[in-house]
Amino acid sequence: MVIVLTVGILGGCALFPKEEEALAPPLVQPKKQTYETAKVKKGSIDQTVGCSGTLVPAKQYNLYFTQDIKQVRNIAVKAGNTVKEGQVLLTSETGDLDMQIKLEQYSVQLAQLDLQQASAGSDAIGRQKAEIGLEIEQTKLAALKQQKTDATLLSPISGVVTYVADLQNGDGVAAYKTVITVGNPKTLKITVPSDDSLNLIHIGMTAQITAGSGDTAAKIVSLQNTIDSSDQGSDGQTQKNLDIYLEKLPAGAGTGDMASLKVVIAHRDGTLVVPKRAVQEAQGSYTAQVWDGTSKKECEITLGIQSDTQVEVLSGLSEGQNVILF
């Protein structure tokens, strides 16, 4: 019995499977590094200054009274109205001036009759007195008529009203204060609020203008700094403007339209350019990272002019290199 049991135990040990060798873990290939890049290439670049303003007549007439006006009688127009030459724009209260003119016209007629009677006689002194009398009455009449003219503002041209002072009927007006402005709509300028960047704009530069429903390119033919006392900024200070005169405007552009300009202040042809996204700035220095497909290298670069999307590279990069975009 003992022998049989021993054999059974040995036979049972033989039934365990043979231990297998451990498998090696699979090799993981490292992910290849990729970047969004752009080639350094030669091309053209424009640096521009942008601004926007209002189209207004280049030739404008400021209308005012030459003496203090106690009361405004009627304001006949508002800004934007089209007017004819000689049209009444504003009248002021003149009291009994019309009656004074009528009476003085009679005085002139009487003086004329006196002169006719004196001229028919032989009294030379009487005729001379009559002549002087007529001249006096005519002078009085002319003065009264001028007084009435001075109490009325007439349009000096056929054009458009660009400004009307904030007045009501019955208000007084100080002498020489601009009350109404009339302009010629056939020749327009762009008036823009002045700032330091506009000091870079000069006569002869090319501007891309968008106004009304169109756009066009035109040269700047004249510039003029102006001060508009009727237009004050948020700080209450007098607004300084730059008037830009252009050789032409987009078709359909008219008085009162908003206009935007991009003025080319610098241009380069055949120069190295890269996207702005390729340039990094730190403490006043500029760098770009060059990628050769396997490694990247940081290069210090010198910049030239800049557009909205590109920069000119004066040194530090070569044509054909790939730069990383950020």
C-alpha positions in Angstrom: 0.0 0.0 0.0 2.8 2.4 0.7 4.5 1.8 -2.6 1.3 2.5 -4.5 0.7 5.8 -2.7 4.2 7.0 -3.5 3.8 6.3 -7.2 0.5 8.2 -7.2 2.1 11.2 -5.6 4.9 11.2 -8.1 2.4 10.8 -11.0 0.4 13.8 -9.7 3.4 16.0 -9.7 4.0 15.3 -13.3 0.6 16.7 -14.2 1.5 20.4 -13.5 2.1 22.4 -16.8 5.6 23.7 -17.6 6.1 27.4 -16.7 6.1 29.7 -19.8 8.8 32.4 -20.4 7.5 36.0 -19.8 6.7 38.0 -23.0 8.6 41.3 -23.6 6.5 44.5 -23.5 5.6 46.0 -27.0 7.9 48.9 -28.1 6.1 52.3 -28.2 7.3 54.6 -30.9 7.6 58.2 -29.6 5.2 60.6 -31.2 6.8 62.8 -33.8 6.8 66.5 -32.9 5.0 68.8 -35.3 4.6 72.6 -35.5 2.6 75.0 -37.6 5.2 76.8 -39.6 5.6 79.4 -42.4 8.5 79.9 -44.8 10.7 83.0 -44.6 10.2 84.5 -48.1 10.8 87.7 -50.0 7.9 89.9 -50.8 6.3 93.3 -50.5 5.0 94.9 -47.3 3.2 98.1 -46.4 3.1 99.9 -43.1 -0.1 101.8 -42.6 -1.8 104.3 -40.3 -5.6 103.9 -39.9 -8.1 106.6 -39.1 -11.7 107.4 -39.6 -13.7 110.6 -39.8 -16.5 112.5 -41.5 -16.8 113.7 -45.1 -17.4 117.4 -45.0 -17.2 120.2 -47.7 -13.7 121.3 -48.4 -14.9 124.9 -48.8 -17.2 126.1 -46.0 -18.6 129.5 -45.1 -19.2 130.4 -41.5 -22.1 132.8 -41.2 -22.5 135.2 -38.3 -23.9 138.6 -37.3 -21.6 141.7 -37.2 -23.5 143.1 -34.2 -25.2 141.7 -31.2 -28.7 140.3 -31.9 -31.2 140.6 -29.2 -33.7 138.1 -30.5 -33.7 135.4 -33.2 -36.9 135.5 -35.1 -36.8 132.4 -37.3 -34.3 129.6 -38.0 -35.3 128.4 -41.5 -32.8 125.5 -42.0 -31.2 122.6 -40.1 -28.0 120.7 -40.7 -28.1 118.6 -43.9 -30.5 120.9 -45.8 -29.7 121.8 -49.3 -29.9 125.5 -50.0 -29.7 127.9 -52.9 -27.5 131.0 -53.2 -29.2 134.0 -51.6 -31.7 131.8 -49.7 -32.8 133.2 -46.3 -31.4 130.9 -43.5 -32.1 132.9 -40.4 -33.8 136.2 -39.5 -33.6 138.3 -36.3 -36.1 140.7 -34.7 -35.8 144.2 -36.2 -38.6 146.0 -34.5 -40.0 148.9 -36.6 -37.1 148.8 -39.0 -39.4 148.1 -42.0 -41.4 151.2 -41.1 -38.3 153.3 -40.9 -37.2 152.1 -44.3 -40.6 153.0 -45.8 -40.5 156.5 -44.3 -37.0 157.1 -45.5 -37.9 156.0 -49.0 -40.5 158.8 -49.0 -37.9 161.2 -47.7 -35.7 160.3 -50.6 -38.5 160.9 -53.1 -39.2 164.4 -51.5 -35.5 165.2 -51.8 -35.5 164.2 -55.4 -38.5 166.6 -56.1 -36.7 169.4 -54.3 -33.6 168.8 -56.5 -35.8 168.8 -59.7 -37.4 172.1 -58.6 -34.0 173.7 -57.7 -32.5 172.5 -61.0 -35.3 174.3 -63.0 -34.3 177.7 -61.5 -31.2 179.8 -61.7 -30.3 179.6 -58.0 -27.0 177.6 -58.0 -26.8 177.6 -54.2 -30.3 176.3 -53.9 -29.6 173.5 -56.4 -26.4 172.6 -54.5 -28.4 172.4 -51.2 -31.0 170.2 -52.8 -28.2 167.8 -54.1 -26.7 167.6 -50.6 -30.2 167.0 -49.1 -30.9 164.1 -51.5 -27.5 162.6 -50.8 -28.2 162.7 -47.0 -31.5 161.0 -47.4 -30.1 158.3 -49.7 -27.3 157.7 -47.2 -29.9 157.2 -44.4 -31.9 154.8 -46.5 -28.8 152.8 -47.4 -27.9 152.5 -43.8 -31.3 151.3 -42.8 -31.4 148.7 -45.6 -27.9 147.5 -44.5 -29.2 147.2 -41.0 -32.0 145.0 -42.2 -29.5 143.0 -44.3 -27.2 142.5 -41.3 -30.2 141.2 -39.4 -30.7 138.3 -41.9 -28.3 135.5 -42.8 -28.4 134.5 -46.5 -26.6 131.6 -48.1 -23.5 132.8 -50.0 -23.6 129.7 -52.3 -25.7 126.9 -53.5 -24.7 124.1 -51.2 -25.5 122.2 -48.0 -25.9 123.3 -44.4 -23.2 121.5 -42.3 -23.8 123.2 -39.0 -26.5 125.1 -37.1 -25.9 126.5 -33.7 -28.1 125.3 -30.8 -30.6 128.2 -30.8 -34.3 128.8 -30.3 -36.5 131.5 -31.6 -36.2 134.4 -29.2 -32.6 133.7 -28.2 -29.9 136.4 -28.4 -26.7 136.0 -30.4 -23.3 137.6 -29.8 -21.6 139.4 -32.7 -19.2 137.3 -34.8 -20.3 134.0 -33.3 -20.8 131.4 -36.0 -24.5 130.6 -36.3 -24.7 128.6 -39.5 -22.1 126.9 -41.8 -22.7 126.3 -45.4 -20.4 124.2 -47.6 -19.9 123.2 -51.2 -20.7 119.5 -51.5 -18.9 119.0 -54.8 -15.4 119.1 -53.2 -15.1 117.1 -49.9 -12.4 116.5 -47.3 -12.2 114.1 -44.4 -12.0 115.6 -40.9 -10.5 113.2 -38.3 -9.7 113.8 -34.6 -6.0 114.4 -34.4 -3.6 112.2 -32.6 0.2 111.6 -32.6 0.0 108.7 -35.1 -1.3 111.1 -37.8 2.0 113.1 -37.6 3.3 110.3 -39.8 1.0 111.2 -42.7 2.3 113.5 -45.4 1.2 115.0 -48.7 1.7 112.6 -51.6 1.1 109.4 -49.6 -1.5 106.9 -50.9 -4.6 106.1 -48.9 -7.2 103.4 -49.3 -10.6 105.1 -48.6 -13.8 103.4 -47.7 -16.9 105.6 -47.7 -20.5 105.3 -48.6 -20.9 102.0 -50.4 -17.5 101.9 -52.1 -13.8 102.2 -51.7 -10.9 103.5 -53.8 -7.2 104.4 -53.6 -6.2 108.0 -53.8 -3.3 110.3 -53.0 -3.3 112.9 -50.3 -3.1 116.3 -51.9 -3.4 118.6 -48.8 -3.4 118.5 -45.0 -4.5 121.1 -42.6 -4.6 121.1 -38.8 -7.8 122.8 -37.5 -9.3 123.6 -34.1 -13.1 123.2 -33.8 -14.3 125.1 -30.8 -17.8 123.7 -31.3 -16.5 120.1 -30.9 -15.2 119.4 -27.4 -13.9 116.1 -26.1 -15.0 114.3 -23.0 -12.6 116.3 -20.9 -14.2 119.6 -22.1 -11.1 120.5 -24.1 -11.2 122.0 -27.6 -11.0 119.3 -30.2 -8.1 119.4 -32.6 -8.7 117.9 -36.1 -6.8 117.0 -39.2 -8.4 117.8 -42.5 -7.3 115.4 -45.2 -7.9 116.4 -48.8 -7.8 113.6 -51.4 -7.6 113.7 -55.2 -10.7 111.6 -55.5 -13.3 109.8 -53.4 -15.3 106.5 -53.8 -18.3 106.8 -56.1 -21.5 107.7 -54.2 -19.7 109.1 -51.2 -21.3 112.3 -49.9 -21.4 115.0 -47.2 -21.9 113.5 -43.8 -20.7 110.0 -44.6 -18.3 108.3 -42.4 -15.0 107.5 -44.1 -12.2 105.2 -43.0 -8.6 105.5 -44.3 -5.5 103.3 -44.4 -2.6 105.5 -45.3 0.6 103.8 -46.5 3.4 105.5 -44.6 6.2 103.0 -45.6 6.6 100.4 -48.4 9.2 97.8 -49.1 9.7 95.5 -52.2 11.8 92.3 -52.3 12.4 92.2 -48.6 12.2 89.2 -46.2 8.9 88.9 -44.5 7.3 86.6 -41.9 3.9 86.4 -40.2 3.6 88.4 -37.0 2.7 85.1 -35.3 6.3 84.0 -35.8 7.8 86.8 -33.7 8.2 86.8 -29.9 9.2 89.9 -27.9 10.9 90.0 -24.6 12.4 93.1 -23.0 12.7 95.0 -26.3 14.3 92.1 -28.1 12.7 90.0 -30.8 13.2 86.3 -31.6 11.9 83.6 -33.9 12.2 79.8 -33.7 13.4 78.0 -36.8 12.3 74.4 -37.3 14.3 72.0 -39.6 11.9 69.0 -39.2 13.7 67.4 -36.3 14.8 70.3 -34.1 14.2 73.9 -33.4 16.5 76.8 -32.9 15.8 80.2 -31.5 17.2 83.1 -33.5 17.4 86.8 -32.4 16.1 88.9 -35.2 15.9 92.6 -36.2 12.6 93.9 -37.5 11.8 96.6 -40.0 8.4 97.9 -40.9 5.2 96.1 -40.0 1.8 95.6 -41.6 -1.3 94.3 -39.9 -0.3 90.6 -40.4 3.4 90.6 -41.4 6.8 92.0 -40.3 9.9 92.8 -42.3 13.0 90.9 -41.1 16.3 92.9 -41.5 18.6 90.3 -39.9 18.6 86.9 -38.1 16.8 84.8 -40.7 17.4 83.5 -44.2 15.0 83.0 -47.1 13.5 79.5 -47.2 13.8 78.7 -43.5 10.7 77.5 -41.7 9.6 79.5 -38.6 7.2 78.3 -36.0 4.0 80.1 -35.6 2.6 80.8 -32.1 
